[in-house]
Amino acid sequence: MPFDNYADPRFVGRWRKSTRSDGGSNCVMVAAVPGVVGVCDSKAGAAGAVLTFNRDAWGAFLSTVRDGKLG
């Protein structure tokens, strides 16, 4: 399935598979444009939700994950 099928037009051509995704079908897609980061599940395709975060919130989330604070 092409990554550009995801519904939010801001992210067309910008989706990439997260480095934390496995090699199978469990893929988290990430796309960034100025001021916004989008995240979606590749299995959901165009019908799936795209979560959006401002850059500060995305940075805080990544720091929390890297620090192992999500348990």
Secondary structure as GFF3:
##gff-version 3
##sequence-region A 1 71
A	DSSP	three_ten_helix	3	5	.	.	.	ID=ss1
A	DSSP	three_ten_helix	9	11	.	.	.	ID=ss2
A	DSSP	beta_strand	16	17	.	.	.	ID=ss3
A	DSSP	beta_strand	28	33	.	.	.	ID=ss4
A	DSSP	beta_strand	36	41	.	.	.	ID=ss5
A	DSSP	three_ten_helix	42	47	.	.	.	ID=ss6
A	DSSP	beta_strand	51	54	.	.	.	ID=ss7
A	DSSP	alpha_helix	55	66	.	.	.	ID=ss8
###
